[in-house]
Amino acid sequence: MSVSVLGSGAFGTALAISLAGNGPVTLWSRSAEQAKAMQNSRINKSRLPDVILPDAITVTSDIEVAAAKDVLLVSVPMQQLRHALREHAAVLAGKTLVACCKGIELSSGLGPISVIREAIPDARPALLTGPSFADDIARGLPTALTLACADADLLETLQSELTTANLRLYRTTDVIGAELGGALKNVMAIGCGAAIGAGLGDSARAALMTRGFAEMQRFALMRGAQPETLMGLSGLGDLVLTCSSELSRNYRFGLCLGRNEPFDTTTTVEGVATARAMADIAKAERLDMPISATVADLSQGAYSVAQAIETLLNRPLKEE
């Protein structure tokens, strides 16, 4: 089974590096200039400058060449996914598309698999998600992820073909749970980063993680997810990683909020849009999601960190 990775950011490049251990991989970049530079220099200078691209990787900016492969891993930011799919709908029609992004689309409230289904109706969609950093995968460090697909037969085939020497994949047909676990943990990571940045301490972070996980479960079950999925890699596992490491962009963004420092605006922070989408859906469904709503307001500048803390601490007392 031949494989392409669409998207030459850090995560897409890292996946291509890991998959190259199984055989030839095509890595597609939107930029012809970047594709040529990576193909010649064998490094992704802007994203993973310390990792050499294996010879098994061919970098191209020709979407038709990349889309000719059997399986296409789509590694673009969540809020850009629909546009990227529609832009290349003609060559992606009928393909097996594995989304490698996490989040909820702000305009529709949908996750990656649902967006694929709407944008490319005859595609065969799947999702790769879970606790992972691009640098770890690229350097060959052991990583376990969740692979989700509603088609059980296709899921087993993908699991076999996409597992590598350092990338172990666990499969699930609960695509809703996998989508939401990977999306909602980013919201909690922003909150935890803000707490640490403001000097509130590890006890406050532990409280936010725990109560945030309760919100994740509440939201996901309302949307039809299976509870055990949220307890796995795509939920609890990803939450633990992103709420405790500065390698997480969402956590770093929260740190800057807590410290009242500027943040690199060129860095994608999926949790900002996801928090807004999550808060809007929760409000419409009359679902109690105080941490998510507070993170949404904090991320948009509607709250200061001090106001966010006061809002959460002054909530009515309740049972756990």
N, C-alpha and C positions, 0 to 999 in steps of 0.2 A: 504494500500500500504506500503510495507516494504522498508526501506531506509538504505543504507550504505554510509559512507564517506570514500573515498580512499585518504589517505594522512593525517598524524597526526601532521602536522605543526600547527602553531597558528590559521590560518584561518579554516583549516579543523576541528580542535578540537573545535573551537568556534561554527561552524555550527552544529556539533554533539551535543553540549551542548544545543543549542537552539532547535534543532529538537527533542531532548529527551523529551521535554515538550509535544510532540504529541504522543509519544509512543516509543517502543524499537528502538534503533539505533545501528548499527555496525560501529565501527571506525577501519579502517585498517591502520596498520603501516608496512612499509617495513622491519623494524628491529624487529626481534623476541624478542630481549632483551628489547627494548623500549615498545613493546606491553605488555609484561609480567609485567614490572614495572608500567605502567599506569593502567593496570587492577587491580593490587594489591594495589597500593598506592592511586588510584583514583585522581591523578593529572598528568598533563603534565609538569614535572619539568623544562624542558629546554625551553618551549614556553609560557605556561600559569600557572606559579607556584602558583598563588594566587586564582585559581578557582578550586573548587571541581567538579569532573565528576559525574553527576547524576547516580543513580543506573541503569537507563534505557539504559546506554551506555555499550556495550560489546566491549572491545578492542581485536583485533586479528591480527596476522601476516599471517594468512591463507587466501590467495586471493580467493580461491574457496568458503570459507565460506562467505566472504564479497560480492563476485559477485553473490551469490545466491539470493540476495534481488531484489526487483522490480526496484528500482531507485538507481543509483549510482552517487553520487556527487564526481567528480574527482578534488581534490584539490592538484595539484602539480604545480610547476613553469612552465610557458609557454614554456621555452626552453627545458624542460624535458618531455613535454606532449606526443609528438609522441613516444619517446622511451618507456615511461611507458605503453602506449596503446599497442604498438607492443609486448612488453615483455609478456603481459597477454592477447593477442588477442584471444586466444582460449576460455577463460572463459568470455570475454567481448562481444563476438559476439552476435548480436541481442539485446543487452541490451539498456536501456534508460540511457544515459550518460550525466550528467549535468556538463559542464566544469565550474570550479570556479577559473579560472586564467585570467590574463589580459596581453595582449601583442600581438606582431606580431612575428611569427617565423622567425628568421634571415635567415635560409637556404631557405625558400620558399616564404616568404612575406605573409603567410596566418595567419588568426586568429584561435581561439580555435575550433570553430564549423567546419571550413573547415579542420582542422587537424584531427579531429575525423572522418569526412567523408572519408578521405583518408586512415587513419590507420585501421578503423573498418567500412568498407563500409555498413554493414547491421545494424549498431547501429542506435538508434534514438537520435540524438544530441540536446542539449539545452545549454544555457549559463546563469549563474548567475553572475551579475556584478552590479557595482554602488558604491556610497559613503559609505564606511564601514571600520571600524577597528576591528580586531579580539577581542581585549579586551572589546570593547563596546558590541559586540554581546554576548560574553561569560558571561558578567556581567548582561545580561538581559536588557540592555539599548535599547530604541526604535531605530530601523534602517529600512530604506526603500531601497529596491534594485529593479533592473530590471531583469526580467526573460524573456529570448528570445528563441524562437523556431519557426521554419518555419511551423510546424504542429499545426494549431490552436486548434484542439481538444486535442492533447497531452498537449499543452501549458496550457489550462484551467485546466486540471487535475493536472498538476504539480503545478500550482499556488495554487490550493486548498490544496494539500497535503503538500507543503513545507512552506506555511505561518505558522508562529508560534505566540506566544503571544507577542513577541518583534520584530519579523521580518515580515515586510509587503512587499509583492511582487507585483510589477506592471508588466503586461505582454506586450510583443510586438512581432510581427512576423518579424520585421526588424532586422534580425540577424547581418547583416553587420554593421548597425549603432551602435548596442549594442557592438559588438566586437571592433569596432574602437574607440568609445568613451572611453571605459575602458582602451584601450591600449595607445592611444595618450596622454591622460592627464598625464601619467607618465613622458613623455618626458618634458612636460611643468613644471611639479613639480621639476624636476632636475634643470631647468633653473631658476625657482623662488627661489629655495634653494640657488643656487649659487649667485644670486643677493643679497639676505639677508645676506648670509655668507660673502660677500665682502663688506658689509656695504652700499649698494646702496639705501636702504630704501624701505618703503612700496609703494611709488609712482612708483618706478621702477617695483616692483612686480606686481602692478595693471596693468601696461602697458604690461608686459610680459604675464599675464593671458589673457588679452583682445585680444592682437594680436595673442597669441598662440591659443586661441579659434577660431579665424578666420582661422588659418592654419588647425586646426582640422576639421572644417566644410568643407574647401576647399578640403582636402584630402578625407574625408569620402564621400562627394558628388561625387567626381571623381570615387570612388569605388562602387557607386550605393546605398549609404545610403539615408534614408529619413531625411530631415533637422530637423523635429520635434524631432527625436530620440536624436540628439545631444543636443537639448535644455533640455532634461530630465535628469533623475538620472544618467544614464550611461555615459552622456557627461558632461554637465555643472555642475551637482551636484557633480560628482566625481572630476572634475577639482578644484572646490572651496575647497573641503575638503583636497585634497592632496597637494595643493599649499600653504596651510596655517597652517599646523600642523606638528610638529616634530614627531608625531606618524607614519607619512608616511616615508617609507624607501627611496623612491625616493627623497623626499624633504630633508631628512637627508643627503643623499649622495651629493646632491647639496650644502648643507651647508658646508660640508667638503671640497668640491672643492673650494668654495668661500673663505674659511678660510685657505686653503692650509694645511689641516689636514688629517691624514690617516683615512680610513674608514674600518670597519669590513668586511673583504673579504668573510666571511662565510654567510653574509646577502645577500639574493636575491634582486637585483635591476633590475626589469624588464625593466625599461625605457632605460637602456643603450643599450641593444640589439634592442629594439623597435626603438630607435632613429636612429641607423645604418640602420635598414631595411627601415624605413620611408624615410630617406634621399636618399637611393639607388633607391627606387621606384619613389620618387618625381623627381629625376634627370632623370630617364628613361622616365618619363611622361612629362618632362619639366614643372613641377609644382613649383611655387615659394613658398618655405618653408624655409625662412631664419632662423627662431628661431630653428626649428628642426635640420637643418643642422649644426648650430652653437653648439647646445647641443651635437650632435653626435661627432663633433670634440673635444669639451671640455671634454666629458666623456672618450675619448680615449687618451687624453693627447696631441692632435695635436694643441690645443689652450691653452693659459693661460686665466684666467678670464679677465685680462686686454685686451688681444687681442680679446676675444669674444665680450666684450663691444664695443671696437672700431669698429669691423666689423659691428655690428648692428646699431650703431649710425651714421656711415658714409654711410649707404645705401641711394640711391636716394630718394628725397622727393616725396610723392605721396598722392592721396586722400585716405580717410579711406574706 
